[in-house]
Amino acid sequence: MGRLEYDDNNENHKVVVDGQSFSWDDLGRMLNAYEGFQFKLKIYDMTDDID
């Protein structure tokens, strides 16, 4: 599971996945091996129960 946050130190947004923070560039590099694949991204309200 993950969430989007604002990083005050870098004045930029970051992605937190399983408690670990990544920049958008970091996330892109991690997903680079899946180039050409399809994916689905769902955004939920922070009050929604998604478990």
Backbone as CSV, one residue per row, in Angstrom:
resi,resn,N_x,N_y,N_z,CA_x,CA_y,CA_z,C_x,C_y,C_z
1,MET,0.833,-1.171,0.000,0.000,0.000,0.000,0.881,1.239,0.000
2,GLY,0.347,2.302,-0.467,1.138,3.519,-0.534,0.281,4.758,-0.385
3,ARG,0.972,5.891,-0.406,0.279,7.176,-0.324,1.174,8.247,-0.958
4,LEU,0.572,9.357,-1.289,1.291,10.499,-1.833,1.474,11.514,-0.715
5,GLU,2.659,12.088,-0.612,2.944,13.085,0.419,3.769,14.205,-0.180
6,TYR,3.802,15.310,0.558,4.647,16.439,0.186,5.919,16.367,1.011
7,ASP,7.067,16.518,0.365,8.363,16.469,1.033,8.842,17.897,1.257
8,ASP,8.716,18.387,2.494,9.120,19.756,2.813,10.601,19.998,2.551
9,ASN,11.441,18.986,2.750,12.887,19.145,2.568,13.255,19.450,1.120
10,ASN,12.595,18.785,0.200,12.908,18.962,-1.221,11.872,19.800,-1.945
11,GLU,10.860,20.266,-1.214,9.765,21.035,-1.797,9.215,20.342,-3.036
12,ASN,8.901,19.079,-2.871,8.418,18.252,-3.964,7.511,17.170,-3.382
13,HIS,6.823,16.472,-4.246,5.974,15.373,-3.800,6.776,14.082,-3.770
14,LYS,6.350,13.164,-2.912,7.004,11.870,-2.837,5.940,10.787,-2.751
15,VAL,6.361,9.569,-3.009,5.496,8.409,-2.946,5.991,7.553,-1.790
16,VAL,5.092,7.169,-0.892,5.455,6.296,0.225,4.814,4.942,-0.044
17,VAL,5.656,3.911,-0.175,5.191,2.558,-0.449,5.670,1.658,0.682
18,ASP,4.737,1.011,1.354,5.050,0.136,2.487,5.968,0.825,3.485
19,GLY,5.711,2.111,3.735,6.456,2.873,4.724,7.785,3.433,4.251
20,GLN,8.168,3.168,3.015,9.444,3.655,2.478,9.181,4.774,1.467
21,SER,9.915,5.891,1.609,9.706,7.064,0.754,10.541,7.002,-0.513
22,PHE,9.933,7.433,-1.616,10.604,7.481,-2.906,10.210,8.768,-3.624
23,SER,11.121,9.321,-4.382,10.762,10.426,-5.268,10.057,9.821,-6.482
24,TRP,9.410,10.669,-7.265,8.773,10.180,-8.486,9.828,9.619,-9.437
25,ASP,11.016,10.226,-9.470,12.093,9.706,-10.326,12.526,8.326,-9.867
26,ASP,12.653,8.131,-8.545,13.012,6.821,-8.001,11.979,5.776,-8.401
27,LEU,10.707,6.127,-8.253,9.642,5.196,-8.606,9.700,4.843,-10.092
28,GLY,9.947,5.833,-10.930,10.066,5.586,-12.366,11.210,4.637,-12.689
29,ARG,12.360,4.806,-12.019,13.494,3.907,-12.245,13.170,2.480,-11.805
30,MET,12.452,2.335,-10.700,12.080,0.999,-10.221,11.139,0.299,-11.193
31,LEU,10.276,1.074,-11.831,9.304,0.493,-12.756,9.845,0.358,-14.176
32,ASN,11.041,0.845,-14.421,11.632,0.838,-15.756,11.689,-0.571,-16.356
33,ALA,11.874,-1.587,-15.529,11.944,-2.965,-16.019,10.620,-3.423,-16.630
34,TYR,9.545,-2.721,-16.335,8.211,-3.097,-16.819,7.761,-2.236,-18.002
35,GLU,8.697,-1.584,-18.658,8.358,-0.748,-19.811,7.565,-1.558,-20.835
36,GLY,6.478,-0.994,-21.306,5.612,-1.653,-22.277,4.470,-2.415,-21.626
37,PHE,4.546,-2.650,-20.324,3.474,-3.327,-19.608,2.323,-2.356,-19.381
38,GLN,1.163,-2.877,-19.075,0.015,-2.067,-18.684,-0.097,-2.101,-17.160
39,PHE,-0.693,-1.062,-16.585,-0.943,-1.067,-15.148,-2.180,-0.241,-14.850
40,LYS,-2.709,-0.433,-13.648,-3.869,0.315,-13.196,-3.492,0.991,-11.883
41,LEU,-3.734,2.268,-11.786,-3.475,3.043,-10.573,-4.807,3.525,-10.036
42,LYS,-5.091,3.193,-8.794,-6.328,3.652,-8.166,-5.965,4.582,-7.023
43,ILE,-6.654,5.689,-6.933,-6.462,6.667,-5.867,-7.703,6.612,-4.973
44,TYR,-7.481,6.437,-3.678,-8.566,6.363,-2.708,-8.472,7.541,-1.751
45,ASP,-9.618,7.974,-1.265,-9.654,8.984,-0.209,-9.014,8.395,1.037
46,MET,-8.308,9.224,1.811,-7.610,8.724,2.990,-8.562,8.191,4.057
47,THR,-9.857,8.507,3.942,-10.813,7.990,4.913,-11.435,6.665,4.470
48,ASP,-11.176,6.232,3.224,-11.725,4.978,2.717,-10.972,3.795,3.306
49,ASP,-11.687,2.729,3.598,-11.071,1.484,4.063,-10.787,0.638,2.828
50,ILE,-9.508,0.420,2.511,-9.164,-0.297,1.289,-8.576,-1.673,1.560
51,ASP,-8.575,-2.110,2.786,-8.025,-3.446,3.095,-8.925,-4.553,2.651
